[in-house]
Amino acid sequence: MTWLDAAIVGLYLAAMIGLSAWLARTQSTADDYYVGGRSLPWWALGVSTMATQSSANSFIGIPAFVALVPGGGLTWLQYELAVPLALLLVMWMLVPVLRGLGLVSIYEYLELRFDRPTRLLLSGVFLASRALAAGVALYAAAVVVRVCTGLPLEWSVLLMGVVTVVYDMLGGMRAVVWTDVVQMVVLVLGAAVCTVLAVQAAGGMAAVGAAIDPARLAAVEWGHGLGDGTRAPLWGFVVGGLVLYVAYYGVDQSQVQRQLSAVSVREAQWVLLANALGRFPLTLLYAALGLALAGVVATDTALRDAIPAGRLDFLVPVFVQNHLPAGLRGLLVAAILAAAMSSLDSALNSLSAATMRDFLQPHVAEHHSLRVSRLTTLAWGVVITAVGLFAGDLASNVVEAINRVGALFYGPLLAAFACGMLDRRATGAAVRAGVMAGLAVNLALWWGLGAALFWMWWNVSGLVVAALTVAVASRMRPATRAPAAGTTLTAAQLGERWHGLRGLAVLLGLYSAAMVAVLWALGVR
């Protein structure tokens, strides 16, 4: 990296920190810090949510999956097919309850519906899963720093960890959202520029098409993945992805916290609608970058040799380092760092929110709450940095690693909330037993049967095992108290809410059909 590249990256990081510090001036309470006074516009919250999803894991991992990962290619696009339906389900069932109750931590719902031990257990499960995922995101960003600066990977992790913690401690939800809007613009422009330059480096579109293995151009692979964990089958992505996305957007504090920051339930639903419509085009851009880079790898021996065995996610940063001129290289590194920061700042803020609201707040005086909130963010920054030092051992491709971590936890988390809202006989003890049973089954699949079962199915196995356990255990020992008002949903309430979303259902159904048509046009094998 030249002095010009370093200066551009340094100025960008300084600008984001400065913007965060300026926006933080209006904070006076922990609620300001975590939900921005519930006054943020829906479109900014929608862009912020998408920026978190479009993290460095996506910028680095999806192109590597498309270009290099065995069994990869455009089959990753199947993963997006479940998004519109999943977000429709979240808008229909979860948002009216969680945003309607005016929560800060969504796990407060579990105490209102069940009891405090259930709230603390589920919050603890979230904290463990999100810290692992954030550590992987930090690792992904550190890969860029390591390749572009020559620093050892461990020092790169520490550097990114320190910068992110400082940035987030100064911020709060307002800073997270508005800096994410800026970072999203930088990210999209960076990915587009990188794609154009990769096509040129490969010798043009015709050269890219000629160099790519035709198997990587197939966007759909029929099958279920129940007997071969190395394949990426359509139904594994659609069914497993449906559960994962409902859980991710509906019961993951890092995402729902933005919905809780919206002005109203309706605007919280619009936040999700923006993501339902915007994710697929952005993923297409990442996939196009992967195809272009596959063409470069096929003709550029130096680039191919510079990617270490077992570290396929080095593809994008190595290309940036070897093929981009000074100045533009700095802009692309800034774009990747923007993606990383947009993911890490929200993860840290949500980890801090759940810890503060669920565990610490009863022991903290109100006038100390903002200071303790920032110290809690610092503590989680230390934890995430430690996880990032070992995240490279989780998988050879970073986007697969972060989704494996999510697949372990999301099914049981979703079961807890769904049983609370839909089963009036569910009890806290049964929910706790169900969550632990679902996690135990998924861990057994990872350690014992992972080679025989595609990992996206872990979302389904965790949900089914947890929900069945809750249903059986609840009927063995009836509830000792009735659910609090507003914490369960009747058939009439669900029908009324569905009536209000029928227009959106038609829109998202047509959009899903268009997504299928695009994948079909790309080829079926």
Disulfide bonds with the S-S distance in Angstrom:
none
